[in-house]
């Protein structure tokens, strides 16, 4: 069986000034997911936490359980998520200002 893969761009050069969550993405067909967070700009002293959340319906959310990634400098960051059910998103508490690209790679 040929495995399918897909990469979704969840945020493209978006600027955030505080806490946010990405748009939910339906991923029930996939068995693996990997988030990539590219931080293009981060204000001095800013801290960003990106942690995965799961949902059965895309409306009500709970933390997936993975630590996610803590970010304090520009760069590319990534982490994998498994056994996630039907919907995924990132919950991102942000203390400061950030310009980001966020990708979700699925297979």
Phi, psi and omega in degrees: 000132179279124179283143177261149175222156182203141175240124179255137173267110183273326177219136182233105181053038179279142178251128181238142180246010181181192183304144178203167172229146178286165173297144178292151180227130181280121189229017186303335181283340186268155175251347179223146176220145175221125175270139171239128178239113178257114180266110181275321179217144177215125182296155182302130179079000182287151176225136180233132174244128177243112181232140183285145173233151181238159181207145175280341188224358181080007181245318183244134193237149171219158178295140181287328179118337177289150179295330186077212183221138177257130188236131178228007181206153176301153180149187179250129182234153182206153171201153183261155176224136178228159178055060189250356179080219189263331185228143177229151169202171173251134170261127190229087170295130183227124174253093183132208182231139181215146172246122193227155161240134179231126180243150173235111179261129185235145169201000000 
